Amino acid sequence: MKLGFDIDDTLINLREHAFHIYNQKLGQNVGLDVFHALPSMEIHSAFGLTKEEGGKLWHSLRDEIYYSDCATFPHAREALNQLVAKGHEVYYITARAKEHTDRTRQWLLDNGFPVAEGHFFCGMSDSEKVHIIEQLELDYYFDDKPTVLATLSHLPIQICVKDRSYNRHLTLPRITSWEELPRLMQG
């Protein structure tokens, strides 16, 4: 089978990592309970920032957020390595900006994710992901972002959502832990 995975907030806990960095940089101590209750992807409102202020802060900290010690979700790396060991093809499809392509691919490799040649796609907009997913003729695709998942509904693919506070309204097959992946794939 061919399986596609978003990276940020699907395989790695990027927003929570950024939340900790925001607390540190802004000298605040906003609790994780606030993070886990956020109804949207953006974290700036938890810190009293406007959308514009939040965008500027994210941009100024992007390298630190992306390439420091961001945790993978438990069992994500192991689940993907098991898929590859069983002969499945794993593809990464991320909307990170194009200038982050090489460093993101290397970060995945350095952190033990299986990245085969030609199986890593980076530098497209969220709306362009659908074209890559369609061209790859994936059997499964995993993402956290509701707007991305909505663009895939017309494809003959099993779409799965990585459980996050901002996507709980979706009625798609949901993965809360990567340990669930084998069960989810069995139907």
VMD Tcl script that draws the C-alpha trace (Angstrom):
set ca {
  {0.00 0.00 0.00}
  {0.94 3.62 -0.47}
  {0.47 5.86 2.56}
  {0.91 9.63 2.75}
  {1.58 11.66 5.87}
  {1.57 15.32 6.70}
  {4.38 16.14 9.15}
  {3.48 19.06 11.41}
  {0.90 18.13 14.05}
  {0.40 14.78 12.38}
  {3.75 13.05 13.03}
  {5.38 15.70 15.21}
  {3.87 17.79 17.99}
  {4.85 21.10 16.40}
  {2.17 23.44 17.74}
  {2.68 22.33 21.33}
  {6.43 22.73 20.86}
  {5.85 26.25 19.54}
  {3.52 26.93 22.48}
  {6.37 26.22 24.91}
  {8.71 28.45 22.90}
  {6.12 31.27 22.90}
  {5.80 30.98 26.69}
  {9.57 31.25 27.04}
  {10.08 34.10 24.55}
  {7.12 36.11 25.85}
  {7.92 35.51 29.52}
  {4.50 33.99 30.09}
  {3.29 30.81 31.74}
  {0.14 29.91 29.79}
  {-0.88 26.38 30.73}
  {-1.18 23.40 28.42}
  {-4.86 23.18 29.35}
  {-5.31 26.39 27.34}
  {-3.39 24.87 24.43}
  {-5.47 21.69 24.45}
  {-8.69 23.73 24.42}
  {-7.79 25.92 21.43}
  {-10.57 25.68 18.83}
  {-8.29 26.76 15.98}
  {-4.81 25.90 14.75}
  {-3.38 29.29 15.62}
  {-1.81 29.57 19.06}
  {-1.31 33.36 19.21}
  {-4.65 34.13 20.87}
  {-3.61 32.15 23.97}
  {-0.88 34.75 24.48}
  {-3.05 37.82 23.87}
  {-1.54 38.44 20.42}
  {-3.39 39.59 17.35}
  {-3.26 37.45 14.21}
  {-0.67 39.83 12.73}
  {1.48 39.80 15.89}
  {1.21 36.02 16.04}
  {2.23 35.67 12.40}
  {5.28 37.86 12.92}
  {6.31 35.94 16.03}
  {5.89 32.56 14.29}
  {7.94 33.75 11.33}
  {10.71 35.11 13.55}
  {10.90 31.81 15.48}
  {10.27 29.42 12.59}
  {13.77 27.91 12.46}
  {13.79 27.35 16.22}
  {10.30 25.85 16.10}
  {11.05 23.55 13.15}
  {14.57 22.41 13.92}
  {15.10 22.32 17.66}
  {13.91 19.54 19.92}
  {10.32 19.20 18.72}
  {8.94 15.87 19.91}
  {7.50 13.30 17.57}
  {4.14 11.91 18.58}
  {4.64 8.67 20.50}
  {5.04 5.64 18.23}
  {4.94 7.70 14.98}
  {8.49 6.86 13.96}
  {8.08 3.20 14.91}
  {4.75 2.89 13.06}
  {6.20 4.30 9.83}
  {9.32 2.13 10.06}
  {7.09 -0.92 10.56}
  {5.08 0.02 7.47}
  {8.23 0.21 5.37}
  {9.55 -3.06 6.84}
  {6.29 -4.73 5.72}
  {6.80 -3.45 2.16}
  {4.47 -0.44 2.21}
  {5.46 2.88 0.64}
  {5.54 5.92 2.95}
  {5.30 9.44 1.49}
  {5.66 12.75 3.31}
  {3.65 15.70 2.01}
  {4.18 18.97 3.86}
  {3.18 22.54 3.10}
  {6.28 23.95 4.79}
  {7.85 26.66 2.66}
  {10.15 25.46 -0.14}
  {13.26 26.88 1.55}
  {12.73 24.31 4.32}
  {12.77 21.29 2.01}
  {16.31 20.03 2.56}
  {16.45 20.76 6.28}
  {13.03 19.18 6.93}
  {13.94 16.03 5.01}
  {17.23 15.81 6.93}
  {15.42 16.39 10.24}
  {13.16 13.42 9.49}
  {16.16 11.23 8.66}
  {18.09 12.40 11.74}
  {15.06 11.54 13.88}
  {14.73 8.01 12.56}
  {11.89 8.36 10.06}
  {12.16 6.26 6.90}
  {12.51 8.63 3.93}
  {12.97 6.92 0.57}
  {14.24 8.77 -2.48}
  {11.34 10.49 -4.25}
  {8.95 10.05 -1.31}
  {9.29 13.53 0.20}
  {7.27 16.51 -1.03}
  {7.63 20.00 0.41}
  {7.03 23.58 -0.60}
  {3.45 23.63 -1.80}
  {0.41 25.39 -0.41}
  {-2.20 23.46 1.54}
  {-4.51 23.58 -1.47}
  {-1.80 22.13 -3.74}
  {-1.35 19.05 -1.56}
  {-4.38 17.48 -3.24}
  {-2.59 17.37 -6.61}
  {0.40 15.49 -5.22}
  {-1.81 13.11 -3.27}
  {-3.86 12.45 -6.40}
  {-0.77 11.90 -8.60}
  {0.72 9.46 -6.09}
  {-2.52 7.42 -6.06}
  {-2.23 6.91 -2.32}
  {-4.31 4.33 -0.50}
  {-4.26 6.27 2.79}
  {-3.54 9.86 3.71}
  {-3.12 11.26 7.26}
  {-3.33 14.97 8.14}
  {-4.52 17.20 10.98}
  {-5.75 20.23 9.08}
  {-9.50 20.39 8.32}
  {-9.05 22.60 5.24}
  {-6.60 20.14 3.69}
  {-8.74 17.11 4.47}
  {-11.79 18.80 2.93}
  {-9.98 19.13 -0.41}
  {-9.50 15.35 -0.59}
  {-13.10 14.18 -0.26}
  {-13.48 13.51 -3.99}
  {-10.47 11.17 -4.16}
  {-10.71 7.37 -3.93}
  {-8.49 7.32 -0.86}
  {-8.92 6.49 2.82}
  {-8.55 9.82 4.59}
  {-7.66 9.80 8.28}
  {-7.40 12.70 10.69}
  {-4.75 12.97 13.41}
  {-6.76 13.97 16.47}
  {-6.25 17.59 17.56}
  {-8.49 20.04 19.44}
  {-9.28 22.04 16.29}
  {-10.44 19.09 14.17}
  {-12.75 17.20 16.52}
  {-15.78 18.28 14.48}
  {-14.64 16.13 11.54}
  {-16.37 12.79 11.07}
  {-13.43 10.98 9.50}
  {-11.58 7.95 10.77}
  {-9.46 9.36 13.58}
  {-6.10 8.35 14.96}
  {-5.32 9.45 18.50}
  {-2.17 7.35 18.89}
  {0.14 5.94 16.24}
  {-0.12 2.60 18.03}
  {-3.62 2.44 16.50}
  {-2.34 2.47 12.91}
  {-2.37 -1.31 12.29}
  {-5.95 -1.60 13.62}
  {-7.10 1.38 11.58}
  {-5.66 -0.10 8.39}
  {-7.44 -3.42 8.99}
  {-10.77 -1.67 8.75}
}
mol new
graphics top color blue
foreach p $ca { graphics top sphere $p radius 0.5 }
foreach p [lrange $ca 0 end-1] q [lrange $ca 1 end] { graphics top cylinder $p $q radius 0.2 }
display resetview
